[in-house]
Amino acid sequence: MDKSTTPDWLVETQQKSWEPEILISGITLTFIFFLSKEIYNFYAMLIQDFGVYDAIGRSLNTITIIMLTGLKFILIIHLILRGVWTGFVGLSFVFPDGVIVKNLSKSNKNIDYSKPENFVIKIEKICSLLFSFIFSSIAFVIGLLGVFVPIVLLFLIGLDITIIQFFTRYIVLPLCILLVIFLILMDTRLVDFGVKQKIENSVFANVVTIYLTNIGKLKTILIFTAYFLIIGFVSKSEIMKFDFDNELSVDVSTELNIPSICSDHYEAERDKDLRISKATIDRFRILDNEIELFISFYKEDLYTLKKMQKDPMLFQDFYLSPDSAKIALSDIYKICIDEIILSDLKWYSIKNIHTNQKGIKTRIPLDKIENEYHELKIDKIYWSVKKKKVKIIENWAVIPFETGDDDEKN
């Protein structure tokens, strides 16, 4: 739009846009830092409490973390540049003419120096572009998140897992493929049906076209690709922390042949505001005669439990007696300390007071355990609804700990 045709109210809004920009940037940045834990717990809740596929929950978390990290990155740069912009605004007020050429040395008098107001305008454009880039990236990410919404809703409604598998495999995925094919054909003008105008003039498509026609197609693709690659790399460590795969076996990680202790396994050291992925005990160094073990609840385990109750003979090879009178959720676990299998443990259901996470808990006596390094290992029986077979997940969770004497507490 030419300046001659730009409405006065829009010109005035553009000139004063820095005010809401700074306000929005500050509030959003503060909100994002408080939001990270809630995002983590929300997607973990979908997997654990509602049985959402781990791949979907992990993908949703990855996309969201990349979006939030990108927002942090851009908003921080935006606020810094706005600080520089404010400095040049003050400088242009005090010294509106900028450099006084006659006071320069002879060697510098031929240089064409910009006035402070020129820097104000340049930084203003960069800040405005950054703010619009935030909107564009959020719109793109929301579009990706929207692909998973129909499947997640099926789990939230509480439909049977077989119905969800059928719906996902034979309805959602084919519809997505057909939509992609339709958009490709529409772009080649082989198909239109009168919707091309509406789609191309939608908010997101319009913004993308603005970038393409003003910056260039290649530069736009490179900018967005570089942006998401950088943000993805920066977000990698936080993304890797999200691990709620109920079928995954683990081992104690080592560094230079020395066991590495993960603080998430110990209630005394972990962040209590985050959900527990698999299991925790009190602390690494145990000075009492018992430890308290918490195991997280997964809705998928109910499928295993129901199958065990319906057809216990399927599980006779997995240390479960087929004539068990009463099969409980705790029966899907085998608890060992080193190679010693623990039996006759008393379990009870509990909810975490910090995250409202459901799980089961027991106390393990250590009277006969020597004072040295040990590993608490949990194997798990798992009924695969997809493959229609039972399997045992060895080392579903492994928690190192060390025992000591009560006298050491003093």
Secondary structure as GFF3:
##gff-version 3
##sequence-region A 1 410
A	DSSP	three_ten_helix	3	5	.	.	.	ID=ss1
A	DSSP	alpha_helix	8	15	.	.	.	ID=ss2
A	DSSP	alpha_helix	18	50	.	.	.	ID=ss3
A	DSSP	alpha_helix	54	94	.	.	.	ID=ss4
A	DSSP	three_ten_helix	101	103	.	.	.	ID=ss5
A	DSSP	three_ten_helix	106	108	.	.	.	ID=ss6
A	DSSP	alpha_helix	116	157	.	.	.	ID=ss7
A	DSSP	alpha_helix	161	167	.	.	.	ID=ss8
A	DSSP	pi_helix	168	172	.	.	.	ID=ss9
A	DSSP	alpha_helix	173	187	.	.	.	ID=ss10
A	DSSP	alpha_helix	196	200	.	.	.	ID=ss11
A	DSSP	alpha_helix	203	215	.	.	.	ID=ss12
A	DSSP	alpha_helix	217	240	.	.	.	ID=ss13
A	DSSP	beta_strand	254	255	.	.	.	ID=ss14
A	DSSP	beta_strand	258	259	.	.	.	ID=ss15
A	DSSP	three_ten_helix	263	265	.	.	.	ID=ss16
A	DSSP	beta_strand	279	280	.	.	.	ID=ss17
A	DSSP	beta_strand	285	286	.	.	.	ID=ss18
A	DSSP	beta_strand	290	296	.	.	.	ID=ss19
A	DSSP	alpha_helix	300	310	.	.	.	ID=ss20
A	DSSP	three_ten_helix	312	315	.	.	.	ID=ss21
A	DSSP	three_ten_helix	329	332	.	.	.	ID=ss22
A	DSSP	beta_strand	333	337	.	.	.	ID=ss23
A	DSSP	beta_strand	340	342	.	.	.	ID=ss24
A	DSSP	beta_strand	347	351	.	.	.	ID=ss25
A	DSSP	beta_strand	358	365	.	.	.	ID=ss26
A	DSSP	beta_strand	373	384	.	.	.	ID=ss27
A	DSSP	beta_strand	389	403	.	.	.	ID=ss28
A	DSSP	three_ten_helix	406	409	.	.	.	ID=ss29
###
